[in-house]
Amino acid sequence: MGTNDIVPTLRVFNELEKGRAHCAILARVPLPEARYDKLAPIGKSIAISAIPQRSIILEKYGDLAGLKIAIPRGVFVGEPFDSDDSLLKVPTKNYDLSSAMFKNDRVDVVVGAYDSVLFNMRALGIKESDVGKAYVFAAVPVWVMCQPGKINAEQKRRLIEATDKLRENGTIKDIIDKYLKRASTS
């Protein structure tokens, strides 16, 4: 029997690569899309976003030029952002650190999953009035994905069935609402 753990994105990839985990719930961004078997959608998409300080207006990708951008290690946005060396990216350990830097005016923008970033910001006491309008790079679906060759056909079938059942009966939505509730309230 396996275990269920919520861990930072970079650790998820590390656990999968080292074989200590075989499956995870991941956004369909370039790295997982290329490396892992896609088993089943969980019924949630995430907005990969750049969330600015209130005084900053982000209307287009080019508006990121010249800004200090916190991005947690393991967060992948896609092109052109991921390979854009002209942007001033400040790698951080996690959303908590990115949010703390934002709160203390060390960065202008935090990049990541919109709901997760806002959840962490609110946990640090950052008010909605301190945050500007997010620039959304993309909305990507979240799926159960597994390391190729690590689980057999029967295990895949059972994971797909369980995911479908939990999605259809509303359990996944209830879990997401419970843990991200603070991100969607003002």
C-alpha positions as a Markdown table, in Angstrom:
| # | Residue | x | y | z |
|---|---|---|---|---|
| 1 | Met | 0.0 | 0.0 | 0.0 |
| 2 | Gly | 1.3 | 3.4 | -0.9 |
| 3 | Thr | 1.3 | 6.7 | 1.0 |
| 4 | Asn | -0.3 | 10.0 | 0.2 |
| 5 | Asp | 1.8 | 13.1 | 0.8 |
| 6 | Ile | 1.5 | 16.8 | -0.2 |
| 7 | Val | 5.0 | 17.9 | -1.1 |
| 8 | Pro | 6.6 | 20.8 | -3.0 |
| 9 | Thr | 6.7 | 20.5 | -6.7 |
| 10 | Leu | 10.4 | 20.0 | -7.0 |
| 11 | Arg | 10.4 | 17.3 | -4.4 |
| 12 | Val | 7.6 | 15.5 | -6.3 |
| 13 | Phe | 9.7 | 15.3 | -9.4 |
| 14 | Asn | 12.7 | 14.2 | -7.3 |
| 15 | Glu | 10.6 | 11.4 | -5.6 |
| 16 | Leu | 9.3 | 10.3 | -9.0 |
| 17 | Glu | 12.8 | 10.3 | -10.6 |
| 18 | Lys | 14.4 | 8.4 | -7.7 |
| 19 | Gly | 11.6 | 5.8 | -7.7 |
| 20 | Arg | 10.4 | 6.6 | -4.2 |
| 21 | Ala | 7.0 | 7.6 | -5.7 |
| 22 | His | 5.4 | 6.2 | -8.8 |
| 23 | Cys | 2.4 | 8.5 | -9.3 |
| 24 | Ala | 1.4 | 12.1 | -8.5 |
| 25 | Ile | -1.2 | 14.7 | -9.3 |
| 26 | Leu | 0.5 | 17.1 | -11.7 |
| 27 | Ala | -0.4 | 20.0 | -14.0 |
| 28 | Arg | 0.0 | 19.2 | -17.7 |
| 29 | Val | 2.9 | 21.6 | -18.2 |
| 30 | Pro | 5.9 | 20.7 | -20.4 |
| 31 | Leu | 8.1 | 18.6 | -18.0 |
| 32 | Pro | 5.4 | 16.2 | -16.7 |
| 33 | Glu | 3.7 | 16.2 | -20.1 |
| 34 | Ala | 6.9 | 14.9 | -21.7 |
| 35 | Arg | 8.0 | 12.5 | -18.9 |
| 36 | Tyr | 5.0 | 10.8 | -17.3 |
| 37 | Asp | 2.0 | 8.7 | -18.3 |
| 38 | Lys | -1.3 | 10.6 | -18.1 |
| 39 | Leu | -3.9 | 8.4 | -16.5 |
| 40 | Ala | -6.9 | 10.6 | -15.6 |
| 41 | Pro | -8.0 | 14.2 | -15.2 |
| 42 | Ile | -9.0 | 15.3 | -11.7 |
| 43 | Gly | -11.4 | 17.8 | -13.1 |
| 44 | Lys | -9.4 | 20.9 | -12.1 |
| 45 | Ser | -7.3 | 23.3 | -14.1 |
| 46 | Ile | -4.8 | 25.7 | -12.7 |
| 47 | Ala | -4.0 | 29.2 | -14.0 |
| 48 | Ile | -0.3 | 29.6 | -14.3 |
| 49 | Ser | 0.0 | 33.3 | -13.5 |
| 50 | Ala | 2.2 | 36.2 | -12.7 |
| 51 | Ile | 0.8 | 37.9 | -9.7 |
| 52 | Pro | 2.1 | 41.5 | -9.3 |
| 53 | Gln | 2.3 | 44.1 | -6.6 |
| 54 | Arg | -0.8 | 46.3 | -6.6 |
| 55 | Ser | 1.0 | 49.2 | -8.4 |
| 56 | Ile | 2.1 | 47.1 | -11.3 |
| 57 | Ile | 0.0 | 46.5 | -14.4 |
| 58 | Leu | 0.6 | 43.4 | -16.4 |
| 59 | Glu | -1.4 | 43.3 | -19.6 |
| 60 | Lys | 1.0 | 41.4 | -21.8 |
| 61 | Tyr | 4.1 | 39.2 | -21.5 |
| 62 | Gly | 6.4 | 42.1 | -22.3 |
| 63 | Asp | 5.3 | 43.9 | -19.2 |
| 64 | Leu | 7.4 | 41.5 | -17.1 |
| 65 | Ala | 10.6 | 43.1 | -18.5 |
| 66 | Gly | 12.6 | 44.9 | -15.8 |
| 67 | Leu | 10.6 | 43.4 | -12.9 |
| 68 | Lys | 12.0 | 41.1 | -10.1 |
| 69 | Ile | 10.0 | 37.9 | -10.6 |
| 70 | Ala | 9.9 | 35.2 | -7.8 |
| 71 | Ile | 9.5 | 31.7 | -9.1 |
| 72 | Pro | 9.7 | 28.6 | -6.9 |
| 73 | Arg | 12.0 | 25.9 | -8.1 |
| 74 | Gly | 10.1 | 23.2 | -9.9 |
| 75 | Val | 7.4 | 25.6 | -11.2 |
| 76 | Phe | 7.3 | 25.4 | -15.0 |
| 77 | Val | 5.4 | 28.0 | -17.0 |
| 78 | Gly | 6.2 | 27.0 | -20.6 |
| 79 | Glu | 7.7 | 29.0 | -23.4 |
| 80 | Pro | 8.8 | 31.6 | -23.8 |
| 81 | Phe | 9.0 | 32.2 | -20.0 |
| 82 | Asp | 11.0 | 29.1 | -19.0 |
| 83 | Ser | 13.9 | 29.9 | -21.3 |
| 84 | Asp | 13.7 | 33.7 | -21.3 |
| 85 | Asp | 17.1 | 34.8 | -19.8 |
| 86 | Ser | 16.2 | 38.5 | -20.3 |
| 87 | Leu | 13.8 | 38.4 | -17.4 |
| 88 | Leu | 15.0 | 39.0 | -13.8 |
| 89 | Lys | 13.9 | 35.7 | -12.2 |
| 90 | Val | 14.5 | 35.1 | -8.5 |
| 91 | Pro | 14.4 | 31.4 | -7.8 |
| 92 | Thr | 12.9 | 30.5 | -4.5 |
| 93 | Lys | 12.5 | 27.3 | -2.4 |
| 94 | Asn | 8.7 | 27.4 | -2.4 |
| 95 | Tyr | 5.5 | 29.5 | -2.6 |
| 96 | Asp | 5.9 | 30.5 | 1.1 |
| 97 | Leu | 9.3 | 32.1 | 0.4 |
| 98 | Ser | 8.1 | 33.8 | -2.8 |
| 99 | Ser | 5.1 | 35.2 | -0.9 |
| 100 | Ala | 7.3 | 36.4 | 2.0 |
| 101 | Met | 9.6 | 38.2 | -0.6 |
| 102 | Phe | 6.5 | 39.8 | -2.1 |
| 103 | Lys | 5.2 | 40.9 | 1.2 |
| 104 | Asn | 8.5 | 42.5 | 2.1 |
| 105 | Asp | 8.8 | 44.2 | -1.3 |
| 106 | Arg | 11.8 | 42.1 | -2.4 |
| 107 | Val | 10.1 | 41.1 | -5.6 |
| 108 | Asp | 7.6 | 42.7 | -7.8 |
| 109 | Val | 5.8 | 39.6 | -9.1 |
| 110 | Val | 5.3 | 36.0 | -8.0 |
| 111 | Val | 4.8 | 33.3 | -10.7 |
| 112 | Gly | 3.0 | 30.0 | -10.1 |
| 113 | Ala | -0.4 | 28.4 | -9.8 |
| 114 | Tyr | -2.8 | 31.3 | -9.1 |
| 115 | Asp | -4.8 | 29.5 | -6.3 |
| 116 | Ser | -1.7 | 28.2 | -4.6 |
| 117 | Val | 0.1 | 31.6 | -4.7 |
| 118 | Leu | -2.9 | 33.4 | -3.3 |
| 119 | Phe | -3.4 | 30.8 | -0.6 |
| 120 | Asn | 0.2 | 31.3 | 0.6 |
| 121 | Met | -0.1 | 35.1 | 0.3 |
| 122 | Arg | -3.2 | 35.2 | 2.5 |
| 123 | Ala | -1.6 | 32.9 | 5.0 |
| 124 | Leu | 1.1 | 35.6 | 5.4 |
| 125 | Gly | -1.4 | 38.3 | 5.8 |
| 126 | Ile | -1.2 | 39.8 | 2.4 |
| 127 | Lys | -4.5 | 41.4 | 1.6 |
| 128 | Glu | -6.2 | 41.3 | -1.8 |
| 129 | Ser | -5.8 | 45.1 | -2.0 |
| 130 | Asp | -2.0 | 44.6 | -2.0 |
| 131 | Val | -2.1 | 42.4 | -5.1 |
| 132 | Gly | -2.5 | 43.6 | -8.7 |
| 133 | Lys | -4.4 | 41.9 | -11.5 |
| 134 | Ala | -2.7 | 38.6 | -12.5 |
| 135 | Tyr | -1.3 | 38.0 | -15.9 |
| 136 | Val | -2.3 | 34.4 | -16.9 |
| 137 | Phe | 0.2 | 32.5 | -19.0 |
| 138 | Ala | -2.1 | 29.5 | -19.4 |
| 139 | Ala | -4.8 | 27.4 | -17.8 |
| 140 | Val | -3.7 | 23.8 | -17.7 |
| 141 | Pro | -5.5 | 20.7 | -16.6 |
| 142 | Val | -4.4 | 18.7 | -13.6 |
| 143 | Trp | -4.1 | 14.9 | -14.0 |
| 144 | Val | -3.0 | 11.8 | -12.1 |
| 145 | Met | 0.3 | 10.9 | -13.8 |
| 146 | Cys | 2.7 | 8.0 | -13.2 |
| 147 | Gln | 6.3 | 7.2 | -14.0 |
| 148 | Pro | 6.4 | 5.0 | -17.1 |
| 149 | Gly | 6.8 | 1.3 | -16.4 |
| 150 | Lys | 6.4 | 1.7 | -12.6 |
| 151 | Ile | 2.9 | 0.4 | -12.2 |
| 152 | Asn | 1.1 | -2.4 | -14.0 |
| 153 | Ala | -2.0 | -2.4 | -16.1 |
| 154 | Glu | -4.3 | -3.4 | -13.2 |
| 155 | Gln | -2.9 | -0.6 | -11.0 |
| 156 | Lys | -3.4 | 1.9 | -13.8 |
| 157 | Arg | -7.0 | 0.7 | -14.3 |
| 158 | Arg | -7.7 | 1.0 | -10.5 |
| 159 | Leu | -6.2 | 4.5 | -10.3 |
| 160 | Ile | -8.2 | 5.6 | -13.3 |
| 161 | Glu | -11.4 | 4.2 | -11.8 |
| 162 | Ala | -10.8 | 5.7 | -8.4 |
| 163 | Thr | -10.0 | 9.1 | -9.9 |
| 164 | Asp | -13.1 | 9.0 | -12.1 |
| 165 | Lys | -15.3 | 8.1 | -9.2 |
| 166 | Leu | -13.8 | 10.8 | -6.9 |
| 167 | Arg | -14.1 | 13.4 | -9.6 |
| 168 | Glu | -17.7 | 12.4 | -10.5 |
| 169 | Asn | -19.0 | 12.2 | -6.9 |
| 170 | Gly | -17.5 | 15.6 | -6.1 |
| 171 | Thr | -14.9 | 14.4 | -3.6 |
| 172 | Ile | -12.0 | 15.9 | -5.5 |
| 173 | Lys | -13.8 | 19.3 | -5.7 |
| 174 | Asp | -14.6 | 19.2 | -2.0 |
| 175 | Ile | -10.9 | 18.5 | -1.2 |
| 176 | Ile | -9.8 | 21.3 | -3.5 |
| 177 | Asp | -12.3 | 23.7 | -2.0 |
| 178 | Lys | -11.3 | 22.8 | 1.5 |
| 179 | Tyr | -7.6 | 23.4 | 1.0 |
| 180 | Leu | -7.9 | 26.4 | -1.4 |
| 181 | Lys | -10.9 | 28.0 | 0.3 |
| 182 | Arg | -8.8 | 30.8 | 1.7 |
| 183 | Ala | -7.4 | 31.5 | -1.8 |
| 184 | Ser | -10.9 | 32.3 | -3.2 |
| 185 | Thr | -12.3 | 34.4 | -0.3 |
| 186 | Ser | -11.7 | 38.1 | 0.2 |
